[in-house]
Amino acid sequence: MLVNEKGKVMAILGNQRQEYNNAAIGVKPKTGKEEQLFKMIYADEIPGSMFAKKGELNEDFGLLIGIPFTVQTTLPSGRYLDLVGRNMLIKTRNGLKSQEWFFDGRTKTIKSMRTKSYSWNIQSNGNTNNMEVYNTYSRWF
């Protein structure tokens, strides 16, 4: 679980059983429930991936630097974190860059493979529950 400085974690918003395509992603207080559990799958672990070389492990964050990964919900549907515009949603795996992310070792943020200048962000400087991608500020609200 990725916990921000306000003690909130990434979650599927709405009813935890609403694991349909386009369900919104946001943040909630940590409960450990299913809708807050995701697994990162590095590109070299995806069958047919061309990324076989792993980067250095960032010990503080536990993420490999610069290696693309996907984020999959642990709910029965197994949907993937996707980017639609700047909004983060869950969708069926489609193999597009909008479902690929990487950890930037310089800014210490998770960035989109589709728009590499954008990092995970909580809207309104962390004062809402909605997650999006936005210009990289190196701060996890």
N, CA, C and O atoms as CSV, one atom per row, in Angstrom:
chain,resi,resn,atom,element,x,y,z
A,1,MET,N,N,0.830,-1.172,0.000
A,1,MET,CA,C,0.000,0.000,0.000
A,1,MET,C,C,0.877,1.239,0.000
A,1,MET,O,O,1.835,1.321,0.769
A,2,LEU,N,N,0.561,2.202,-0.852
A,2,LEU,CA,C,1.274,3.467,-0.858
A,2,LEU,C,C,0.519,4.439,0.035
A,2,LEU,O,O,-0.617,4.809,-0.260
A,3,VAL,N,N,1.153,4.850,1.129
A,3,VAL,CA,C,0.518,5.744,2.098
A,3,VAL,C,C,1.127,7.123,1.944
A,3,VAL,O,O,2.350,7.268,1.939
A,4,ASN,N,N,0.269,8.153,1.817
A,4,ASN,CA,C,0.799,9.507,1.673
A,4,ASN,C,C,1.031,10.135,3.037
A,4,ASN,O,O,0.778,9.513,4.068
A,5,GLU,N,N,1.518,11.385,3.035
A,5,GLU,CA,C,1.871,12.046,4.289
A,5,GLU,C,C,0.666,12.370,5.164
A,5,GLU,O,O,0.831,12.733,6.329
A,6,LYS,N,N,-0.543,12.244,4.622
A,6,LYS,CA,C,-1.763,12.472,5.409
A,6,LYS,C,C,-2.408,11.153,5.844
A,6,LYS,O,O,-3.517,11.147,6.378
A,7,GLY,N,N,-1.706,10.036,5.613
A,7,GLY,CA,C,-2.203,8.734,6.028
A,7,GLY,C,C,-3.249,8.134,5.113
A,7,GLY,O,O,-3.935,7.187,5.496
A,8,LYS,N,N,-3.382,8.671,3.908
A,8,LYS,CA,C,-4.367,8.143,2.961
A,8,LYS,C,C,-3.680,7.242,1.945
A,8,LYS,O,O,-2.483,7.369,1.685
A,9,VAL,N,N,-4.463,6.327,1.376
A,9,VAL,CA,C,-3.937,5.382,0.392
A,9,VAL,C,C,-4.790,5.407,-0.872
A,9,VAL,O,O,-5.939,5.847,-0.853
A,10,MET,N,N,-4.209,4.929,-1.971
A,10,MET,CA,C,-4.934,4.849,-3.232
A,10,MET,C,C,-6.056,3.823,-3.093
A,10,MET,O,O,-5.876,2.772,-2.478
A,11,ALA,N,N,-7.223,4.139,-3.674
A,11,ALA,CA,C,-8.377,3.246,-3.563
A,11,ALA,C,C,-9.299,3.425,-4.756
A,11,ALA,O,O,-9.289,4.464,-5.417
A,12,ILE,N,N,-10.102,2.390,-5.023
A,12,ILE,CA,C,-11.177,2.508,-5.996
A,12,ILE,C,C,-12.302,3.223,-5.263
A,12,ILE,O,O,-12.732,2.766,-4.204
A,13,LEU,N,N,-12.783,4.324,-5.800
A,13,LEU,CA,C,-13.815,5.104,-5.126
A,13,LEU,C,C,-15.187,4.490,-5.319
A,13,LEU,O,O,-15.409,3.755,-6.281
A,14,GLY,N,N,-16.106,4.781,-4.419
A,14,GLY,CA,C,-17.455,4.234,-4.487
A,14,GLY,C,C,-17.519,2.903,-3.772
A,14,GLY,O,O,-16.617,2.557,-3.009
A,15,ASN,N,N,-18.564,2.167,-4.010
A,15,ASN,CA,C,-18.768,0.859,-3.407
A,15,ASN,C,C,-17.622,-0.061,-3.792
A,15,ASN,O,O,-17.259,-0.125,-4.966
A,16,GLN,N,N,-17.045,-0.774,-2.838
A,16,GLN,CA,C,-15.890,-1.622,-3.110
A,16,GLN,C,C,-16.175,-2.721,-4.138
A,16,GLN,O,O,-15.234,-3.260,-4.720
A,17,ARG,N,N,-17.403,-3.057,-4.370
A,17,ARG,CA,C,-17.740,-4.079,-5.363
A,17,ARG,C,C,-17.921,-3.476,-6.748
A,17,ARG,O,O,-18.184,-4.211,-7.700
A,18,GLN,N,N,-17.790,-2.163,-6.892
A,18,GLN,CA,C,-17.916,-1.517,-8.196
A,18,GLN,C,C,-16.578,-1.573,-8.915
A,18,GLN,O,O,-15.902,-0.557,-9.077
A,19,GLU,N,N,-16.210,-2.760,-9.339
A,19,GLU,CA,C,-14.928,-2.939,-10.000
A,19,GLU,C,C,-15.091,-2.974,-11.517
A,19,GLU,O,O,-14.426,-3.744,-12.210
A,20,TYR,N,N,-15.956,-2.155,-12.002
A,20,TYR,CA,C,-16.233,-2.090,-13.426
A,20,TYR,C,C,-15.220,-1.187,-14.126
A,20,TYR,O,O,-14.505,-0.419,-13.482
A,21,ASN,N,N,-15.171,-1.292,-15.466
A,21,ASN,CA,C,-14.322,-0.391,-16.229
A,21,ASN,C,C,-14.711,1.043,-15.924
A,21,ASN,O,O,-15.890,1.344,-15.738
A,22,ASN,N,N,-13.741,1.915,-15.872
A,22,ASN,CA,C,-13.909,3.346,-15.641
A,22,ASN,C,C,-14.278,3.710,-14.212
A,22,ASN,O,O,-14.683,4.846,-13.964
A,23,ALA,N,N,-14.153,2.785,-13.260
A,23,ALA,CA,C,-14.352,3.152,-11.856
A,23,ALA,C,C,-13.236,4.108,-11.467
A,23,ALA,O,O,-12.070,3.874,-11.787
A,24,ALA,N,N,-13.591,5.177,-10.782
A,24,ALA,CA,C,-12.625,6.221,-10.434
A,24,ALA,C,C,-11.645,5.761,-9.362
A,24,ALA,O,O,-11.983,4.966,-8.485
A,25,ILE,N,N,-10.422,6.280,-9.455
A,25,ILE,CA,C,-9.379,6.028,-8.476
A,25,ILE,C,C,-9.188,7.295,-7.656
A,25,ILE,O,O,-9.191,8.399,-8.201
A,26,GLY,N,N,-9.026,7.140,-6.370
A,26,GLY,CA,C,-8.800,8.279,-5.493
A,26,GLY,C,C,-8.045,7.853,-4.261
A,26,GLY,O,O,-7.333,6.849,-4.279
A,27,VAL,N,N,-8.193,8.606,-3.189
A,27,VAL,CA,C,-7.542,8.266,-1.930
A,27,VAL,C,C,-8.570,8.233,-0.808
A,27,VAL,O,O,-9.561,8.962,-0.821
A,28,LYS,N,N,-8.304,7.367,0.160
A,28,LYS,CA,C,-9.166,7.215,1.330
A,28,LYS,C,C,-8.272,6.909,2.527
A,28,LYS,O,O,-7.122,6.506,2.353
A,29,PRO,N,N,-8.789,7.096,3.739
A,29,PRO,CA,C,-8.026,6.643,4.906
A,29,PRO,C,C,-7.767,5.136,4.793
A,29,PRO,O,O,-8.612,4.393,4.293
A,30,LYS,N,N,-6.621,4.701,5.251
A,30,LYS,CA,C,-6.210,3.301,5.144
A,30,LYS,C,C,-7.116,2.399,5.973
A,30,LYS,O,O,-7.269,2.589,7.180
A,31,THR,N,N,-7.721,1.401,5.299
A,31,THR,CA,C,-8.540,0.397,5.977
A,31,THR,C,C,-8.021,-1.010,5.718
A,31,THR,O,O,-8.313,-1.935,6.476
A,32,GLY,N,N,-7.243,-1.171,4.634
A,32,GLY,CA,C,-6.746,-2.490,4.267
A,32,GLY,C,C,-7.757,-3.319,3.504
A,32,GLY,O,O,-7.505,-4.489,3.216
A,33,LYS,N,N,-8.908,-2.728,3.169
A,33,LYS,CA,C,-9.935,-3.458,2.426
A,33,LYS,C,C,-9.505,-3.671,0.984
A,33,LYS,O,O,-8.578,-3.033,0.485
A,34,GLU,N,N,-10.216,-4.597,0.327
A,34,GLU,CA,C,-9.907,-5.013,-1.034
A,34,GLU,C,C,-9.746,-3.859,-2.019
A,34,GLU,O,O,-8.862,-3.897,-2.875
A,35,GLU,N,N,-10.586,-2.837,-1.907
A,35,GLU,CA,C,-10.540,-1.754,-2.882
A,35,GLU,C,C,-9.288,-0.892,-2.737
A,35,GLU,O,O,-9.059,0.002,-3.552
A,36,GLN,N,N,-8.466,-1.150,-1.702
A,36,GLN,CA,C,-7.222,-0.413,-1.500
A,36,GLN,C,C,-5.994,-1.263,-1.813
A,36,GLN,O,O,-4.863,-0.797,-1.677
A,37,LEU,N,N,-6.212,-2.500,-2.229
A,37,LEU,CA,C,-5.094,-3.398,-2.481
A,37,LEU,C,C,-4.837,-3.534,-3.977
A,37,LEU,O,O,-5.739,-3.867,-4.745
A,38,PHE,N,N,-3.625,-3.279,-4.371
A,38,PHE,CA,C,-3.197,-3.371,-5.763
A,38,PHE,C,C,-1.866,-4.100,-5.793
A,38,PHE,O,O,-1.171,-4.183,-4.781
A,39,LYS,N,N,-1.516,-4.625,-6.949
A,39,LYS,CA,C,-0.187,-5.213,-7.094
A,39,LYS,C,C,0.475,-4.600,-8.317
A,39,LYS,O,O,-0.174,-4.374,-9.338
A,40,MET,N,N,1.757,-4.335,-8.209
A,40,MET,CA,C,2.521,-3.788,-9.332
A,40,MET,C,C,3.157,-4.945,-10.078
A,40,MET,O,O,3.758,-5.838,-9.480
A,41,ILE,N,N,3.013,-4.915,-11.398
A,41,ILE,CA,C,3.561,-5.970,-12.234
A,41,ILE,C,C,4.554,-5.314,-13.175
A,41,ILE,O,O,4.160,-4.593,-14.092
A,42,TYR,N,N,5.843,-5.560,-12.955
A,42,TYR,CA,C,6.869,-4.951,-13.804
A,42,TYR,C,C,6.801,-5.524,-15.214
A,42,TYR,O,O,6.445,-6.683,-15.426
A,43,ALA,N,N,7.150,-4.677,-16.161
A,43,ALA,CA,C,7.018,-5.033,-17.571
A,43,ALA,C,C,7.776,-6.307,-17.919
A,43,ALA,O,O,7.331,-7.066,-18.780
A,44,ASP,N,N,8.902,-6.557,-17.272
A,44,ASP,CA,C,9.662,-7.767,-17.600
A,44,ASP,C,C,8.976,-9.029,-17.084
A,44,ASP,O,O,9.408,-10.137,-17.400
A,45,GLU,N,N,7.917,-8.876,-16.296
A,45,GLU,CA,C,7.154,-10.020,-15.806
A,45,GLU,C,C,5.892,-10.253,-16.624
A,45,GLU,O,O,5.190,-11.240,-16.407
A,46,ILE,N,N,5.593,-9.355,-17.567
A,46,ILE,CA,C,4.419,-9.489,-18.414
A,46,ILE,C,C,4.816,-10.316,-19.633
A,46,ILE,O,O,5.787,-9.981,-20.312
A,47,PRO,N,N,4.088,-11.379,-19.919
A,47,PRO,CA,C,4.440,-12.205,-21.076
A,47,PRO,C,C,4.536,-11.368,-22.353
A,47,PRO,O,O,3.659,-10.554,-22.638
A,48,GLY,N,N,5.606,-11.577,-23.113
A,48,GLY,CA,C,5.785,-10.872,-24.372
A,48,GLY,C,C,6.360,-9.476,-24.226
A,48,GLY,O,O,6.446,-8.747,-25.214
A,49,SER,N,N,6.756,-9.082,-23.024
A,49,SER,CA,C,7.285,-7.736,-22.815
A,49,SER,C,C,8.698,-7.621,-23.368
A,49,SER,O,O,9.475,-8.575,-23.327
A,50,MET,N,N,9.021,-6.436,-23.888
A,50,MET,CA,C,10.359,-6.207,-24.428
A,50,MET,C,C,11.299,-5.633,-23.368
A,50,MET,O,O,12.469,-5.386,-23.660
A,51,PHE,N,N,10.806,-5.415,-22.136
A,51,PHE,CA,C,11.631,-4.838,-21.082
A,51,PHE,C,C,12.155,-5.947,-20.183
A,51,PHE,O,O,11.509,-6.304,-19.197
A,52,ALA,N,N,13.310,-6.492,-20.511
A,52,ALA,CA,C,13.857,-7.596,-19.741
A,52,ALA,C,C,14.879,-7.126,-18.715
A,52,ALA,O,O,15.195,-7.869,-17.786
A,53,LYS,N,N,15.403,-5.916,-18.858
A,53,LYS,CA,C,16.433,-5.409,-17.961
A,53,LYS,C,C,15.809,-4.640,-16.799
A,53,LYS,O,O,15.018,-3.720,-17.005
A,54,LYS,N,N,16.173,-5.025,-15.582
A,54,LYS,CA,C,15.650,-4.345,-14.398
A,54,LYS,C,C,16.602,-3.223,-13.982
A,54,LYS,O,O,17.817,-3.327,-14.153
A,55,GLY,N,N,16.025,-2.144,-13.430
A,55,GLY,CA,C,16.825,-1.028,-12.935
A,55,GLY,C,C,17.182,-1.223,-11.470
A,55,GLY,O,O,16.883,-2.254,-10.868
A,56,GLU,N,N,17.819,-0.222,-10.922
A,56,GLU,CA,C,18.199,-0.269,-9.519
A,56,GLU,C,C,16.969,-0.186,-8.632
A,56,GLU,O,O,15.976,0.450,-8.984
A,57,LEU,N,N,17.046,-0.831,-7.483
A,57,LEU,CA,C,15.967,-0.775,-6.516
A,57,LEU,C,C,16.159,0.450,-5.640
A,57,LEU,O,O,17.228,0.638,-5.059
A,58,ASN,N,N,15.121,1.294,-5.540
A,58,ASN,CA,C,15.148,2.409,-4.605
A,58,ASN,C,C,14.744,1.840,-3.249
A,58,ASN,O,O,13.585,1.477,-3.045
A,59,GLU,N,N,15.689,1.764,-2.331
A,59,GLU,CA,C,15.466,1.131,-1.028
A,59,GLU,C,C,14.386,1.850,-0.220
A,59,GLU,O,O,13.619,1.200,0.490
A,60,ASP,N,N,14.312,3.191,-0.316
A,60,ASP,CA,C,13.335,3.953,0.466
A,60,ASP,C,C,11.902,3.680,0.033
A,60,ASP,O,O,10.999,3.624,0.868
A,61,PHE,N,N,11.691,3.510,-1.269
A,61,PHE,CA,C,10.342,3.339,-1.799
A,61,PHE,C,C,10.036,1.894,-2.187
A,61,PHE,O,O,8.871,1.534,-2.362
A,62,GLY,N,N,11.063,1.072,-2.322
A,62,GLY,CA,C,10.855,-0.324,-2.693
A,62,GLY,C,C,10.432,-0.502,-4.142
A,62,GLY,O,O,9.788,-1.492,-4.487
A,63,LEU,N,N,10.794,0.458,-4.995
A,63,LEU,CA,C,10.418,0.411,-6.411
A,63,LEU,C,C,11.665,0.412,-7.280
A,63,LEU,O,O,12.679,1.017,-6.932
A,64,LEU,N,N,11.578,-0.273,-8.412
A,64,LEU,CA,C,12.672,-0.275,-9.366
A,64,LEU,C,C,12.641,1.023,-10.173
A,64,LEU,O,O,11.584,1.441,-10.645
A,65,ILE,N,N,13.773,1.639,-10.324
A,65,ILE,CA,C,13.870,2.932,-11.000
A,65,ILE,C,C,13.773,2.744,-12.512
A,65,ILE,O,O,14.521,1.972,-13.111
A,66,GLY,N,N,12.824,3.477,-13.112
A,66,GLY,CA,C,12.731,3.558,-14.564
A,66,GLY,C,C,12.185,2.345,-15.290
A,66,GLY,O,O,12.146,2.339,-16.520
A,67,ILE,N,N,11.765,1.327,-14.576
A,67,ILE,CA,C,11.250,0.113,-15.215
A,67,ILE,C,C,9.723,0.200,-15.271
A,67,ILE,O,O,9.082,0.355,-14.232
A,68,PRO,N,N,9.139,0.104,-16.449
A,68,PRO,CA,C,7.675,0.190,-16.567
A,68,PRO,C,C,6.971,-0.924,-15.792
A,68,PRO,O,O,7.448,-2.058,-15.734
A,69,PHE,N,N,5.841,-0.581,-15.206
A,69,PHE,CA,C,5.010,-1.562,-14.524
A,69,PHE,C,C,3.552,-1.191,-14.719
A,69,PHE,O,O,3.228,-0.067,-15.104
A,70,THR,N,N,2.683,-2.144,-14.451
A,70,THR,CA,C,1.240,-1.898,-14.435
A,70,THR,C,C,0.777,-2.041,-12.990
A,70,THR,O,O,1.489,-2.602,-12.158
A,71,VAL,N,N,-0.404,-1.538,-12.697
A,71,VAL,CA,C,-0.987,-1.664,-11.363
A,71,VAL,C,C,-2.338,-2.345,-11.536
A,71,VAL,O,O,-3.211,-1.858,-12.254
A,72,GLN,N,N,-2.489,-3.481,-10.863
A,72,GLN,CA,C,-3.692,-4.292,-11.023
A,72,GLN,C,C,-4.424,-4.388,-9.693
A,72,GLN,O,O,-3.807,-4.620,-8.653
A,73,THR,N,N,-5.749,-4.207,-9.729
A,73,THR,CA,C,-6.544,-4.372,-8.515
A,73,THR,C,C,-6.543,-5.847,-8.116
A,73,THR,O,O,-6.438,-6.734,-8.964
A,74,THR,N,N,-6.663,-6.089,-6.818
A,74,THR,CA,C,-6.739,-7.481,-6.352
A,74,THR,C,C,-8.179,-7.963,-6.287
A,74,THR,O,O,-8.427,-9.088,-5.853
A,75,LEU,N,N,-9.139,-7.139,-6.707
A,75,LEU,CA,C,-10.535,-7.554,-6.782
A,75,LEU,C,C,-10.675,-8.654,-7.836
A,75,LEU,O,O,-9.801,-8.786,-8.693
A,76,PRO,N,N,-11.733,-9.432,-7.795
A,76,PRO,CA,C,-11.888,-10.548,-8.730
A,76,PRO,C,C,-11.744,-10.182,-10.217
A,76,PRO,O,O,-11.291,-11.013,-11.004
A,77,SER,N,N,-12.112,-8.978,-10.611
A,77,SER,CA,C,-12.013,-8.595,-12.026
A,77,SER,C,C,-10.576,-8.444,-12.484
A,77,SER,O,O,-10.288,-8.609,-13.669
A,78,GLY,N,N,-9.656,-8.129,-11.556
A,78,GLY,CA,C,-8.249,-7.964,-11.905
A,78,GLY,C,C,-7.995,-6.817,-12.876
A,78,GLY,O,O,-7.057,-6.887,-13.670
A,79,ARG,N,N,-8.802,-5.771,-12.832
A,79,ARG,CA,C,-8.632,-4.638,-13.759
A,79,ARG,C,C,-7.362,-3.861,-13.442
A,79,ARG,O,O,-6.783,-3.988,-12.363
A,80,TYR,N,N,-6.945,-3.048,-14.416
A,80,TYR,CA,C,-5.685,-2.317,-14.334
A,80,TYR,C,C,-5.915,-0.823,-14.194
A,80,TYR,O,O,-6.887,-0.281,-14.721
A,81,LEU,N,N,-5.008,-0.161,-13.477
A,81,LEU,CA,C,-5.028,1.285,-13.361
A,81,LEU,C,C,-4.762,1.875,-14.735
A,81,LEU,O,O,-3.787,1.506,-15.391
A,82,ASP,N,N,-5.618,2.787,-15.177
A,82,ASP,CA,C,-5.538,3.365,-16.515
A,82,ASP,C,C,-5.643,4.872,-16.407
A,82,ASP,O,O,-6.111,5.415,-15.406
A,83,LEU,N,N,-5.204,5.523,-17.445
A,83,LEU,CA,C,-5.228,6.975,-17.508
A,83,LEU,C,C,-6.141,7.407,-18.645
A,83,LEU,O,O,-5.911,7.052,-19.800
A,84,VAL,N,N,-7.178,8.176,-18.317
A,84,VAL,CA,C,-8.100,8.714,-19.313
A,84,VAL,C,C,-8.070,10.228,-19.122
A,84,VAL,O,O,-8.575,10.747,-18.125
A,85,GLY,N,N,-7.476,10.929,-20.083
A,85,GLY,CA,C,-7.214,12.351,-19.887
A,85,GLY,C,C,-6.174,12.456,-18.787
A,85,GLY,O,O,-5.062,11.947,-18.928
A,86,ARG,N,N,-6.530,13.113,-17.691
A,86,ARG,CA,C,-5.649,13.159,-16.525
A,86,ARG,C,C,-6.221,12.348,-15.367
A,86,ARG,O,O,-5.631,12.303,-14.287
A,87,ASN,N,N,-7.372,11.706,-15.588
A,87,ASN,CA,C,-8.044,10.953,-14.534
A,87,ASN,C,C,-7.546,9.516,-14.464
A,87,ASN,O,O,-7.266,8.894,-15.488
A,88,MET,N,N,-7.438,8.995,-13.244
A,88,MET,CA,C,-7.014,7.621,-13.025
A,88,MET,C,C,-8.261,6.774,-12.776
A,88,MET,O,O,-9.060,7.071,-11.888
A,89,LEU,N,N,-8.416,5.708,-13.577
A,89,LEU,CA,C,-9.568,4.806,-13.523
A,89,LEU,C,C,-9.056,3.378,-13.543
A,89,LEU,O,O,-7.859,3.147,-13.715
A,90,ILE,N,N,-9.960,2.411,-13.366
A,90,ILE,CA,C,-9.577,1.023,-13.595
A,90,ILE,C,C,-10.268,0.550,-14.862
A,90,ILE,O,O,-11.416,0.903,-15.133
A,91,LYS,N,N,-9.536,-0.268,-15.644
A,91,LYS,CA,C,-10.058,-0.790,-16.914
A,91,LYS,C,C,-9.497,-2.188,-17.161
A,91,LYS,O,O,-8.521,-2.610,-16.541
A,92,THR,N,N,-10.134,-2.875,-18.070
A,92,THR,CA,C,-9.619,-4.154,-18.541
A,92,THR,C,C,-8.268,-3.917,-19.191
A,92,THR,O,O,-8.073,-2.895,-19.849
A,93,ARG,N,N,-7.336,-4.836,-19.019
A,93,ARG,CA,C,-5.997,-4.692,-19.610
A,93,ARG,C,C,-6.119,-4.520,-21.118
A,93,ARG,O,O,-6.812,-5.283,-21.791
A,94,ASN,N,N,-5.419,-3.486,-21.644
A,94,ASN,CA,C,-5.498,-3.209,-23.081
A,94,ASN,C,C,-4.136,-3.076,-23.751
A,94,ASN,O,O,-4.065,-2.913,-24.970
A,95,GLY,N,N,-3.046,-3.142,-22.971
A,95,GLY,CA,C,-1.706,-3.084,-23.547
A,95,GLY,C,C,-1.254,-1.695,-23.982
A,95,GLY,O,O,-0.199,-1.559,-24.601
A,96,LEU,N,N,-2.030,-0.665,-23.669
A,96,LEU,CA,C,-1.672,0.695,-24.058
A,96,LEU,C,C,-0.770,1.342,-23.010
A,96,LEU,O,O,-0.744,0.923,-21.853
A,97,LYS,N,N,-0.028,2.372,-23.432
A,97,LYS,CA,C,0.858,3.115,-22.524
A,97,LYS,C,C,0.086,3.774,-21.388
A,97,LYS,O,O,0.664,4.084,-20.347
A,98,SER,N,N,-1.216,3.991,-21.576
A,98,SER,CA,C,-2.023,4.618,-20.526
A,98,SER,C,C,-2.147,3.722,-19.293
A,98,SER,O,O,-2.600,4.177,-18.242
A,99,GLN,N,N,-1.749,2.455,-19.411
A,99,GLN,CA,C,-1.789,1.535,-18.274
A,99,GLN,C,C,-0.399,1.211,-17.755
A,99,GLN,O,O,-0.235,0.310,-16.932
A,100,GLU,N,N,0.610,1.947,-18.235
A,100,GLU,CA,C,1.985,1.691,-17.802
A,100,GLU,C,C,2.521,2.887,-17.024
A,100,GLU,O,O,2.256,4.041,-17.359
A,101,TRP,N,N,3.277,2.581,-15.986
A,101,TRP,CA,C,3.822,3.578,-15.066
A,101,TRP,C,C,5.285,3.273,-14.826
A,101,TRP,O,O,5.747,2.178,-15.146
A,102,PHE,N,N,6.022,4.219,-14.268
A,102,PHE,CA,C,7.399,3.963,-13.852
A,102,PHE,C,C,7.754,4.879,-12.694
A,102,PHE,O,O,7.193,5.965,-12.544
A,103,PHE,N,N,8.699,4.422,-11.875
A,103,PHE,CA,C,9.176,5.218,-10.756
A,103,PHE,C,C,10.362,6.040,-11.221
A,103,PHE,O,O,11.346,5.490,-11.714
A,104,ASP,N,N,10.274,7.354,-11.066
A,104,ASP,CA,C,11.349,8.272,-11.442
A,104,ASP,C,C,12.248,8.457,-10.219
A,104,ASP,O,O,11.826,9.036,-9.218
A,105,GLY,N,N,13.467,7.971,-10.301
A,105,GLY,CA,C,14.395,8.047,-9.182
A,105,GLY,C,C,14.833,9.463,-8.847
A,105,GLY,O,O,15.211,9.732,-7.706
A,106,ARG,N,N,14.792,10.366,-9.803
A,106,ARG,CA,C,15.204,11.753,-9.557
A,106,ARG,C,C,14.136,12.511,-8.778
A,106,ARG,O,O,14.441,13.156,-7.774
A,107,THR,N,N,12.879,12.439,-9.236
A,107,THR,CA,C,11.803,13.194,-8.586
A,107,THR,C,C,11.121,12.399,-7.473
A,107,THR,O,O,10.346,12.957,-6.696
A,108,LYS,N,N,11.407,11.101,-7.396
A,108,LYS,CA,C,10.779,10.212,-6.401
A,108,LYS,C,C,9.265,10.196,-6.564
A,108,LYS,O,O,8.530,10.202,-5.577
A,109,THR,N,N,8.800,10.176,-7.813
A,109,THR,CA,C,7.371,10.120,-8.108
A,109,THR,C,C,7.092,8.978,-9.067
A,109,THR,O,O,7.998,8.464,-9.725
A,110,ILE,N,N,5.818,8.584,-9.139
A,110,ILE,CA,C,5.383,7.589,-10.114
A,110,ILE,C,C,4.812,8.355,-11.292
A,110,ILE,O,O,3.908,9.178,-11.143
A,111,LYS,N,N,5.361,8.067,-12.478
A,111,LYS,CA,C,4.990,8.799,-13.682
A,111,LYS,C,C,4.277,7.896,-14.683
A,111,LYS,O,O,4.379,6.670,-14.638
A,112,SER,N,N,3.561,8.541,-15.573
A,112,SER,CA,C,2.855,7.854,-16.645
A,112,SER,C,C,3.800,7.586,-17.807
A,112,SER,O,O,4.570,8.467,-18.191
A,113,MET,N,N,3.755,6.388,-18.371
A,113,MET,CA,C,4.538,6.096,-19.579
A,113,MET,C,C,3.951,6.824,-20.781
A,113,MET,O,O,4.661,7.081,-21.753
A,114,ARG,N,N,2.663,7.159,-20.728
A,114,ARG,CA,C,2.025,7.868,-21.831
A,114,ARG,C,C,2.433,9.334,-21.854
A,114,ARG,O,O,2.740,9.880,-22.914
A,115,THR,N,N,2.439,9.967,-20.695
A,115,THR,CA,C,2.807,11.375,-20.581
A,115,THR,C,C,3.850,11.478,-19.477
A,115,THR,O,O,3.502,11.656,-18.310
A,116,LYS,N,N,5.117,11.366,-19.834
A,116,LYS,CA,C,6.194,11.232,-18.856
A,116,LYS,C,C,6.446,12.473,-18.001
A,116,LYS,O,O,7.190,12.401,-17.023
A,117,SER,N,N,5.852,13.586,-18.346
A,117,SER,CA,C,6.006,14.783,-17.514
A,117,SER,C,C,4.960,14.827,-16.406
A,117,SER,O,O,4.982,15.731,-15.570
A,118,TYR,N,N,4.047,13.860,-16.391
A,118,TYR,CA,C,2.984,13.811,-15.392
A,118,TYR,C,C,3.253,12.723,-14.359
A,118,TYR,O,O,3.690,11.622,-14.694
A,119,SER,N,N,2.985,13.053,-13.098
A,119,SER,CA,C,3.118,12.111,-11.990
A,119,SER,C,C,1.781,11.963,-11.277
A,119,SER,O,O,0.878,12.784,-11.440
A,120,TRP,N,N,1.671,10.894,-10.480
A,120,TRP,CA,C,0.476,10.705,-9.673
A,120,TRP,C,C,0.282,11.922,-8.784
A,120,TRP,O,O,1.241,12.465,-8.236
A,121,ASN,N,N,-0.960,12.340,-8.649
A,121,ASN,CA,C,-1.282,13.535,-7.890
A,121,ASN,C,C,-2.684,13.388,-7.301
A,121,ASN,O,O,-3.548,12.736,-7.888
A,122,ILE,N,N,-2.898,13.996,-6.145
A,122,ILE,CA,C,-4.244,14.089,-5.581
A,122,ILE,C,C,-4.717,15.506,-5.871
A,122,ILE,O,O,-4.037,16.475,-5.531
A,123,GLN,N,N,-5.873,15.625,-6.494
A,123,GLN,CA,C,-6.380,16.938,-6.901
A,123,GLN,C,C,-6.473,17.898,-5.718
A,123,GLN,O,O,-6.592,17.485,-4.564
A,124,SER,N,N,-6.416,19.176,-6.036
A,124,SER,CA,C,-6.554,20.265,-5.053
A,124,SER,C,C,-5.539,20.163,-3.923
A,124,SER,O,O,-5.875,20.327,-2.751
A,125,ASN,N,N,-4.292,19.891,-4.294
A,125,ASN,CA,C,-3.201,19.820,-3.314
A,125,ASN,C,C,-3.487,18.845,-2.181
A,125,ASN,O,O,-3.107,19.082,-1.035
A,126,GLY,N,N,-4.155,17.754,-2.509
A,126,GLY,CA,C,-4.439,16.723,-1.518
A,126,GLY,C,C,-5.684,16.961,-0.696
A,126,GLY,O,O,-5.933,16.245,0.275
A,127,ASN,N,N,-6.466,17.949,-1.066
A,127,ASN,CA,C,-7.670,18.270,-0.292
A,127,ASN,C,C,-8.929,17.601,-0.830
A,127,ASN,O,O,-10.029,17.921,-0.379
A,128,THR,N,N,-8.797,16.683,-1.784
A,128,THR,CA,C,-9.929,15.898,-2.275
A,128,THR,C,C,-9.553,14.427,-2.211
A,128,THR,O,O,-8.448,14.087,-1.786
A,129,ASN,N,N,-10.454,13.558,-2.624
A,129,ASN,CA,C,-10.164,12.128,-2.701
A,129,ASN,C,C,-9.818,11.688,-4.111
A,129,ASN,O,O,-9.520,10.512,-4.324
A,130,ASN,N,N,-9.847,12.593,-5.082
A,130,ASN,CA,C,-9.655,12.228,-6.484
A,130,ASN,C,C,-8.195,12.195,-6.877
A,130,ASN,O,O,-7.446,13.143,-6.640
A,131,MET,N,N,-7.801,11.079,-7.487
A,131,MET,CA,C,-6.437,10.974,-8.005
A,131,MET,C,C,-6.435,11.275,-9.491
A,131,MET,O,O,-7.402,11.023,-10.209
A,132,GLU,N,N,-5.304,11.826,-9.925
A,132,GLU,CA,C,-5.103,12.202,-11.322
A,132,GLU,C,C,-3.607,12.143,-11.588
A,132,GLU,O,O,-2.826,11.780,-10.709
A,133,VAL,N,N,-3.216,12.499,-12.794
A,133,VAL,CA,C,-1.810,12.780,-13.061
A,133,VAL,C,C,-1.717,14.267,-13.342
A,133,VAL,O,O,-2.641,14.876,-13.882
A,134,TYR,N,N,-0.595,14.834,-12.967
A,134,TYR,CA,C,-0.412,16.273,-13.134
A,134,TYR,C,C,1.075,16.553,-13.271
A,134,TYR,O,O,1.901,15.667,-13.048
A,135,ASN,N,N,1.415,17.768,-13.632
A,135,ASN,CA,C,2.819,18.145,-13.731
A,135,ASN,C,C,3.559,17.706,-12.479
A,135,ASN,O,O,3.040,17.837,-11.370
A,136,THR,N,N,4.756,17.192,-12.646
A,136,THR,CA,C,5.519,16.653,-11.532
A,136,THR,C,C,5.977,17.750,-10.577
A,136,THR,O,O,6.645,18.707,-10.969
A,137,TYR,N,N,5.593,17.581,-9.298
A,137,TYR,CA,C,6.006,18.520,-8.255
A,137,TYR,C,C,6.869,17.847,-7.184
A,137,TYR,O,O,7.339,18.514,-6.263
A,138,SER,N,N,7.077,16.548,-7.297
A,138,SER,CA,C,7.852,15.787,-6.319
A,138,SER,C,C,7.252,15.855,-4.926
A,138,SER,O,O,7.980,15.877,-3.934
A,139,ARG,N,N,5.940,15.888,-4.848
A,139,ARG,CA,C,5.276,15.909,-3.551
A,139,ARG,C,C,4.053,15.002,-3.608
A,139,ARG,O,O,3.247,15.100,-4.533
A,140,TRP,N,N,3.915,14.134,-2.636
A,140,TRP,CA,C,2.780,13.214,-2.548
A,140,TRP,C,C,1.908,13.722,-1.425
A,140,TRP,O,O,2.199,13.483,-0.253
A,141,PHE,N,N,0.827,14.431,-1.773
A,141,PHE,CA,C,0.004,15.112,-0.767
A,141,PHE,C,C,-0.633,14.153,0.205
A,141,PHE,O,O,-1.354,14.578,1.109
